[in-house]
Amino acid sequence: MLILLALAPYGVRLAVLSVAFGLVDFATVAPTHPIATRHFPVESLGLIFGLLSMAHQLGASLGSYLPGVLHDLTGSCTPTLLGCSAALLVAMIGCLTVLPGTPATFGSDATGVTEPRSLATDAA
């Protein structure tokens, strides 16, 4: 998407890219809840969902504000595109190091298989 952004700096192509990016970005929000239920204790899911929502909103607000500030300071979108690309590369490496099956995964057994847990478990 960042490469397409560099190729569509204005006009209809930018509007189409904006809609496509919004759909792709929103599609990542829904799967975070099932993933969280697999990796965190049921008793803490309210806190976890709240932190996930807060982090998403903080990221969205900073992701809207900081590129504008960088553009005003430099007169170009290049620093933003390079910075976002670097951040995505770091995030990708981080995700690859914590794939399911690694010993750091919560609730995994010796084989690395994480057992799904029911949300209907009585906490009392």
HUFEN-V104264 format. One record per pair of residues at least 24 apart in sequence whose C-alpha atoms are under 7 Angstrom apart, sorted by the first residue. I is the first residue (numbers start at 1). J is the second residue. Records with the same first field share a line. If there is no record, write none. Layout:
# HUFEN-V104264
I->J / J
This chain:
# HUFEN-V104264
2->81
38->116 / 117
39->106 / 107
42->119
43->123
